[in-house]
Structures are given as structure tokens and as C-alpha cells.
Amino acid sequence: MGLNRRVLLGIAASAALSIGVSGQALAQAYPSQQVKIVVPFSAGSATDILARIVADKLTGVWGQTVLVENRPGLPGTTAVAKSPADGYTLMLTSNGHTIAGVINKGLSFDPVKDFVGVAPVASVPVVLIVPPDSPAKTAKEFIELAKASPGKLNFASPGLASSTFIAAAMFKEAAKIDLVHVPYKGAPEAVTSVVRGDTQMYFTPINVGVELVQAGKVRALAVATAARNPTMKDTPTLGEEALPGFKYDSWFGILAPAGTPKEIVAKINKDVADIVKTDDIKAKFAAQGVEAMALTPDAFDKAIAADTAKLADMFKDGAK
């Protein structure tokens, strides 16, 4: 081997080693300042509740303030996509994020390419609720009412790119019914619309809806999970009640701008995974019918890409 080639290889090896050490040092020093978790949904939503639980725990683990900032809708997601990829601006969102590019043409960001999956937090079942005085006592009766009056009944959602909207869209398709979509600013407003009887149906995250159901402010017709949820064990699944085989799985997790150093992503992933495994968080999640999730960043990225492809096909003709 010639001298020049040996020199070049030595320089390349030194550079690679330097990069590796630099990346490790970066992760060890992170975070050295306040971290912000943007929630693209309003305060009081399931996403917001989970973000605040995680932020509170991370603040203790990191010794740095982890701030939750509510920026509902596309402005929040856009702001994160265009933020510096340094780990100090994160986003906690739902799987509704995966259809943002399908239902909103001309976005200034790509929901997959402009983000990196950092850490899933939880799977939150959704439950079909109706006003307490609804003539429908079961999911089957609701479907029958909708078929008898196509286009007359409506359903609420916090917006098109939301987990609960996806659940309702899948329900409409499976039941072959025509419902009118009524979008609201956020989940609290959507729930309130059902309590007041302004809308006839909503798929609420179980950790938000269980207390309302227990208080008699709304009626639960069915959960969208494959099996009954222990928190609402008397509420049947849609599969057993009206739509055999129906199942809807949602996820809520942390994303970061694409290009965020892998070492920082790995650190956040590990710390979040450790948090959701703690006894107090597991107990808190269980009491709300929520199931903790933990995946590696790569596995989470693959799950996001798979959901995006599947839902893009479902909404290829648009969303209503």
C-alpha cells in the first residue's frame, strides 16, 4: 500500500472515530437546556394528557424543564418539521399524523420524510359514545338508525388528522353508512358536542371518555378493540356487537425533526421506555385503560411508514 493511501485511510479512520466520540458526547450532554414537546391538539385531549405525564417524568430524569406546548392542527406539526434537528423540539402526536399528507394537499412538510420516530408512548383504545338520550342503545341500533336516515346523522372529531377521525372513517366504511363529519377545534370540544347532543356520535379515547360514561353524561356503545377493555368490561367490542372482525389500533408517540442525531434519539427512546415501565405510570395507564408501548426508533419508524401506506390507500379518494 502506498504512503498516500495509508495516510488517507488513517485520516478517514480518525474522522470516523472522532464522529463516534462526538456523537456519544452529544448524547451524554443532552439535554443541557429546556426541551419542548409540541402537542398538535388542544389542552385536555388524550394526546395532551399523555404528553404531560411524560414531560413531568422526563423533567425529573433529565434535570431540565420539559415544557408541553399546545399548538392544535397543522401549524403545530409544521413548526416542529421546520425546527432545528437538535432534540430540543419534539412532538407528541397520534397515528392521525400518518394521514396528514393524504387529506391535506400541498403541505409544506412530508409526514414521514421530515420526521423521525423517537419513541411510542401508548396505545389508547377508543370507545364509541352517543348522547345519553340517544335512541340507539347499542352499536347495532346506531347503524340501523344511520341506514334508515342516510346523511342525517353526524359525528364529531378534533379534525381530519386525528386518531378518532380515522376510527370513525373506518367505522363508516365497515358499517356502510353515510354520516356527516363535524370537525371541532379539539377533543374537549368534540366530546362536549356529544354531551350536549349537538352531534350524534364520537369515538373518544378511553382515558378521556371513561369518567363521562361513568357520570352518565354520555352513553358508551362499543369499544373498537379486538377484546373488551378491563376499564369498561361491560361495554362490548364493535366486533362482537355489530361488525365481526372490526378492530382499530391507535398509537401515541414522540417524533422529532428528521436529521436529529441518532445518539440523542436513542437516549430519548431509552428514557421514555424506562418511564412507561415504572410501576406508577403502568398503574396510571391501567386505570385509564391505556396500554404502554415501547419500540426501538427503527421499529417505530417502520410502523409509522406502514400505517401511512395503509391509511393512504384507505383515504386515496379523500376524507369527509
Secondary structure, DSSP 8 states (H G I E B T S, - for coil): --HHHHHHHHHHHHHHHHHHHHHHHHHHH--SS-EEEEESS-TTSHHHHHHHHHHHHHHHHHSS-EEEEE-TTHHHHHHHHTS-SSSSEEEEEEGGGGGHHHHSTT-SS-TTTTEEEEEEEEE--EEEEE-TT-S--SHHHHHHHHHHSTTT-EEEES-TTSHHHHHHHHHHHHHT---EEEE-SSHHHHHHHHHHTSSS-EEEEHHHHHHHHHTTSSEEEEE-SSS--GGGTTS-BHHHHTSTT------EEEEEETT--HHHHHHHHHHHHHHHTSHHHHHHHHHTT-EE----HHHHHHHHHHHHHHHHHHTTT---
